[in-house]
Amino acid sequence: MGNLDQITHEMLLLVVQFIPKLIVAVLTFGAALLLANPAAKAVYRGLSQRVETEGLPRLMARITRWTIIVGGCIVALEQVDFNVTGFLAGLGVAGLTIGFALQDISRNFTAGVLLMFRQPFVVNDYVNAGGFSGTVLDINTRDTVVKADNGELVIIPNIKIYENPITNYTRSPNRQRTITLNLRSDPDIEAKMALLRAEIQKVPGVLAEPQPTVWAEQSGHSTITVTARFWVNAQAANLLEVHSAAVLALNMAAQTALAAPAAPG
């Protein structure tokens, strides 16, 4: 009976010693849970006022929330004498194994985080990224959603965007257009080129600055190839409509130039 009483006494002593630690652990983890959501919301509000994209504030809010929760869990486990170091070491070995299996997902996640921080584009920008052109609808940690010119929704893995050139047309809205024409070679060719330049300037949507240009590119047996270049603000005007109008105007001007008699030599 003496041994049984001693064992019972030791067990009761352990329980009495463990209960305060358990209470502290529960309070610590509870405090972390209560703090996590307000802290995440504060981070989200703060970043939303400073950056245009929604993805970065959302990502940082999630990281803040889970950092507080995991940190509170670790501190709580330490209060009850749990071997956190050994447990984390075991997770590290398992994490390496899982990392190799989920390599593509981790690469896309990393690329997504870098894109959110660097912000080469934001939602509603018109871009060429990952080999696709269109309007950005969403940016998240795994992929970017783009609405192509033909209306299709294209989901592009972030690593494909990050590893390839990105063209952001919204941040540089002025677009240069080029039209090539063949004119009959004659002594009055410079006057006809000036006529073409004047006709381009009359087309609605063509920018006055930089000024449109018309240059002779190649000389054939009886023709001269000229190239007209002009600029269009793609945000203020429909790029294709302006280009089409310029083609028609140049075609009409070229016919007028061909019909006009050459200056006497």
Stockholm file with secondary structure:
# STOCKHOLM 1.0

chainA/1-265         MGNLDQITHEMLLLVVQFIPKLIVAVLTFGAALLLANPAAKAVYRGLSQRVETEGLPRLMARITRWTIIVGGCIVALEQVDFNVTGFLAGLGVAGLTIGFALQDISRNFTAGVLLMFRQPFVVNDYVNAGGFSGTVLDINTRDTVVKADNGELVIIPNIKIYENPITNYTRSPNRQRTITLNLRSDPDIEAKMALLRAEIQKVPGVLAEPQPTVWAEQSGHSTITVTARFWVNAQAANLLEVHSAAVLALNMAAQTALAAPAAPG
#=GR chainA/1-265 SS CHHHHHHHHHHHHHHHHHHHHHHHHHHHHHHHHHHHHHHHHHHHHHHHTTCSCSHHHHHHHHHHHHHHHHHHHHHHHHHTTCCHHHHHHHHHHHHHHHHHHTHHHHHHHHHHHHHHHHCSCCTTCEEEETTEEEEEEEECSSEEEEEETTSCEEEEEHHHHHTSCCEETTTSCEEEEEEEEEEECCTTHHHHHHHHHHHHHHSTTBCSSSCCEEEEEEECSSEEEEEEEEEEETTTSCHHHHHHHHHHHHHHHHHHHHHSCCCCC
#=GC SS_cons         CHHHHHHHHHHHHHHHHHHHHHHHHHHHHHHHHHHHHHHHHHHHHHHHTTCSCSHHHHHHHHHHHHHHHHHHHHHHHHHTTCCHHHHHHHHHHHHHHHHHHTHHHHHHHHHHHHHHHHCSCCTTCEEEETTEEEEEEEECSSEEEEEETTSCEEEEEHHHHHTSCCEETTTSCEEEEEEEEEEECCTTHHHHHHHHHHHHHHSTTBCSSSCCEEEEEEECSSEEEEEEEEEEETTTSCHHHHHHHHHHHHHHHHHHHHHSCCCCC
//
